[in-house]
Amino acid sequence: MSLTHLVRAPFVAALFALATVASGLPTAALAQASAPAAQVAEPAPAPAPAPAAVAAPTVIKEAVANPYGLEAMWRDGDIITRTTLIIMIIMSMGSWYVIFTKLFEQSKLMRSAKAAGESFWSAGSIKQGAESLDEGSAFRFIAESGLNASDHHEGTIVESIDKHTWIGMSIQRAVDNINSRLQDGLAFLATVGSTAPFVGLFGTVWGILHALTSIGVSGQASIDKVAGPVGEALIMTAIGLAVAVPAVMGYNWLIRRNKNAMERVRAFSGDVHNVLLAGKR
């Protein structure tokens, strides 16, 4: 091979490579330039619609009857359970009746004491002062008892008793009568306060007996066998305490109010006694 052929072969190869590169360059540049234009021409995608609000699920509470409540105890209980419950209801009703009745009587007595202090001692005599008080007033009763003792002392079977003693005895009997009226019903409150817890305890023991019986009959100590009787026992205990506590508190409160009322009654009776002995009738 000649020197010309050796030089010409690389030169031809270089020319061929340059022609290939020159022919491919515009096409790639055009493709790269057209790509951004296409991206600009394309419209922006529409925003996705907001998801519709999901409604909250409606929660339906199923009413479940309590098989171990007071109603179930009355419905399923035996004669002893019902009798115990009736006794405690009567105790509670009687206690509240006594409490409200005695409060009314004590309030009436306090109003009478205030009226006696305003009108009785400003009258000209014991008789006029007694007539100025209301009918049925405890203070009018004391004044009239003293007047009657003073009027019928001479010429009677009690003439041998001196006037001072006779009038004092008559007024004291009137005061004791008033005190006895104020004490009416308090013994019932004391009885209820002391016995209601034990009546409830009896219902508790009876409920536990039912629980043990259910366990023995079924042969298994499952919760469904003992829940009803034990719940019945606890209800009886709660009712017994609910009956006893108001009775005890009402008894102590009424006793204190009676003491204050009787202090005014005794002070009034002593003053009437002294006025009658002085001859101011």
LOKEMAR-964485 format. One line per field, with one value per residue (C-alpha): residue number from 1; residue in three letters; x, y, z. Coordinates in steps of 0.25 Angstrom, whole numbers. Layout:
<rs>
n <- (NUM_...)
res <- (ALA_...)
x <- (X_...)
y <- (Y_...)
z <- (Z_...)
</rs>
This chain:
<rs>
n <- (1_2_3_4_5_6_7_8_9_10_11_12_13_14_15_16_17_18_19_20_21_22_23_24_25_26_27_28_29_30_31_32_33_34_35_36_37_38_39_40_41_42_43_44_45_46_47_48_49_50_51_52_53_54_55_56_57_58_59_60_61_62_63_64_65_66_67_68_69_70_71_72_73_74_75_76_77_78_79_80_81_82_83_84_85_86_87_88_89_90_91_92_93_94_95_96_97_98_99_100_101_102_103_104_105_106_107_108_109_110_111_112_113_114_115_116_117_118_119_120_121_122_123_124_125_126_127_128_129_130_131_132_133_134_135_136_137_138_139_140_141_142_143_144_145_146_147_148_149_150_151_152_153_154_155_156_157_158_159_160_161_162_163_164_165_166_167_168_169_170_171_172_173_174_175_176_177_178_179_180_181_182_183_184_185_186_187_188_189_190_191_192_193_194_195_196_197_198_199_200_201_202_203_204_205_206_207_208_209_210_211_212_213_214_215_216_217_218_219_220_221_222_223_224_225_226_227_228_229_230_231_232_233_234_235_236_237_238_239_240_241_242_243_244_245_246_247_248_249_250_251_252_253_254_255_256_257_258_259_260_261_262_263_264_265_266_267_268_269_270_271_272_273_274_275_276_277_278_279_280_281)
res <- (MET_SER_LEU_THR_HIS_LEU_VAL_ARG_ALA_PRO_PHE_VAL_ALA_ALA_LEU_PHE_ALA_LEU_ALA_THR_VAL_ALA_SER_GLY_LEU_PRO_THR_ALA_ALA_LEU_ALA_GLN_ALA_SER_ALA_PRO_ALA_ALA_GLN_VAL_ALA_GLU_PRO_ALA_PRO_ALA_PRO_ALA_PRO_ALA_PRO_ALA_ALA_VAL_ALA_ALA_PRO_THR_VAL_ILE_LYS_GLU_ALA_VAL_ALA_ASN_PRO_TYR_GLY_LEU_GLU_ALA_MET_TRP_ARG_ASP_GLY_ASP_ILE_ILE_THR_ARG_THR_THR_LEU_ILE_ILE_MET_ILE_ILE_MET_SER_MET_GLY_SER_TRP_TYR_VAL_ILE_PHE_THR_LYS_LEU_PHE_GLU_GLN_SER_LYS_LEU_MET_ARG_SER_ALA_LYS_ALA_ALA_GLY_GLU_SER_PHE_TRP_SER_ALA_GLY_SER_ILE_LYS_GLN_GLY_ALA_GLU_SER_LEU_ASP_GLU_GLY_SER_ALA_PHE_ARG_PHE_ILE_ALA_GLU_SER_GLY_LEU_ASN_ALA_SER_ASP_HIS_HIS_GLU_GLY_THR_ILE_VAL_GLU_SER_ILE_ASP_LYS_HIS_THR_TRP_ILE_GLY_MET_SER_ILE_GLN_ARG_ALA_VAL_ASP_ASN_ILE_ASN_SER_ARG_LEU_GLN_ASP_GLY_LEU_ALA_PHE_LEU_ALA_THR_VAL_GLY_SER_THR_ALA_PRO_PHE_VAL_GLY_LEU_PHE_GLY_THR_VAL_TRP_GLY_ILE_LEU_HIS_ALA_LEU_THR_SER_ILE_GLY_VAL_SER_GLY_GLN_ALA_SER_ILE_ASP_LYS_VAL_ALA_GLY_PRO_VAL_GLY_GLU_ALA_LEU_ILE_MET_THR_ALA_ILE_GLY_LEU_ALA_VAL_ALA_VAL_PRO_ALA_VAL_MET_GLY_TYR_ASN_TRP_LEU_ILE_ARG_ARG_ASN_LYS_ASN_ALA_MET_GLU_ARG_VAL_ARG_ALA_PHE_SER_GLY_ASP_VAL_HIS_ASN_VAL_LEU_LEU_ALA_GLY_LYS_ARG)
x <- (0_5_7_-5_-14_-9_-12_-25_-32_-32_-36_-48_-52_-51_-60_-70_-71_-72_-84_-91_-90_-94_-107_-111_-109_-121_-131_-127_-127_-140_-146_-140_-146_-160_-161_-163_-172_-181_-180_-185_-196_-202_-214_-212_-220_-234_-233_-239_-253_-253_-258_-272_-274_-276_-288_-285_-291_-304_-301_-314_-313_-321_-329_-326_-335_-328_-331_-325_-332_-343_-354_-348_-347_-362_-366_-357_-357_-364_-374_-364_-356_-368_-373_-359_-360_-374_-370_-358_-367_-377_-366_-361_-374_-378_-364_-366_-380_-376_-365_-373_-385_-376_-369_-382_-387_-373_-374_-389_-384_-373_-382_-391_-380_-377_-391_-392_-380_-386_-400_-402_-394_-399_-413_-420_-422_-419_-433_-432_-418_-423_-435_-425_-418_-423_-432_-424_-411_-403_-400_-415_-417_-407_-414_-428_-423_-417_-430_-439_-430_-431_-446_-450_-441_-450_-462_-457_-451_-438_-440_-430_-419_-413_-415_-401_-399_-412_-410_-396_-401_-411_-401_-391_-401_-404_-389_-387_-399_-393_-379_-386_-393_-379_-373_-384_-378_-364_-364_-368_-356_-347_-352_-350_-336_-332_-339_-339_-325_-328_-340_-331_-321_-332_-334_-319_-318_-331_-324_-311_-319_-325_-311_-306_-319_-316_-302_-306_-317_-309_-296_-288_-284_-286_-289_-303_-307_-303_-304_-319_-320_-307_-313_-326_-318_-310_-323_-329_-317_-318_-333_-331_-320_-329_-340_-332_-323_-334_-342_-330_-326_-341_-342_-330_-334_-348_-343_-334_-346_-355_-345_-345_-360_-362_-353_-362_-374_-368_-364_-378_-385_-376_-379_-394_-393_-387_-397_-409_-403_-401_-416_-416_-426)
y <- (0_14_26_33_22_22_37_37_26_34_47_41_34_48_55_44_46_61_59_50_59_71_64_60_73_81_70_69_84_85_74_81_95_89_82_95_101_89_90_104_101_90_96_94_83_87_86_73_75_76_63_64_65_52_51_47_33_33_26_19_16_3_4_-8_-11_-12_-26_-23_-10_-6_-9_-23_-25_-22_-30_-43_-42_-51_-47_-44_-35_-27_-26_-21_-10_-6_-5_4_13_15_18_29_35_35_42_53_55_57_66_76_75_78_90_96_95_101_112_115_115_124_134_133_136_149_153_151_160_171_171_163_171_184_180_185_172_157_155_166_161_147_152_159_146_136_125_112_120_113_126_129_115_117_131_125_113_123_131_119_114_128_129_115_114_118_110_97_84_90_101_95_97_111_120_121_106_104_114_109_95_99_107_96_86_95_96_81_80_89_81_68_73_78_64_57_49_50_36_31_38_32_18_20_25_13_2_6_1_-12_-14_-11_-21_-31_-29_-30_-43_-48_-44_-51_-64_-63_-62_-74_-82_-78_-83_-96_-99_-96_-102_-90_-77_-69_-54_-55_-64_-55_-41_-40_-45_-37_-25_-26_-27_-15_-7_-11_-6_7_9_6_17_27_25_25_37_48_42_44_58_62_57_65_77_77_74_87_95_90_94_108_109_103_114_124_117_115_129_134_125_129_144_141_133_145_155_146_145_160_161_167_159)
z <- (0_-4_5_-2_2_17_18_10_18_32_25_19_32_39_28_29_44_43_32_42_54_45_40_54_61_56_59_73_76_69_78_90_86_83_96_105_95_96_111_111_101_109_118_133_138_145_160_166_172_188_194_199_214_220_229_243_246_254_267_272_287_290_303_311_323_336_341_355_358_368_358_356_371_373_361_364_379_388_399_410_400_397_411_416_405_409_423_420_411_422_432_422_419_434_437_427_432_446_443_434_444_456_449_446_461_466_456_461_475_472_465_478_487_478_479_494_496_488_492_505_514_509_513_526_532_530_525_515_511_509_500_491_487_477_479_481_485_496_503_504_509_520_524_524_533_543_543_545_557_563_561_567_578_590_593_587_591_588_598_608_597_598_586_582_581_574_563_562_560_550_541_542_537_525_522_523_514_504_505_503_490_485_488_480_468_473_479_465_459_469_467_452_453_462_455_440_438_444_435_423_429_429_414_412_419_411_398_401_405_391_385_392_388_374_375_381_371_359_364_359_364_351_352_346_357_368_362_364_379_383_376_384_397_394_390_403_411_404_406_421_422_414_424_437_434_432_444_453_448_449_463_468_461_466_480_480_474_485_496_491_490_504_510_505_510_524_525_521_531_542_539_539_552_559_553_558_572_572_570_556_549)
</rs>
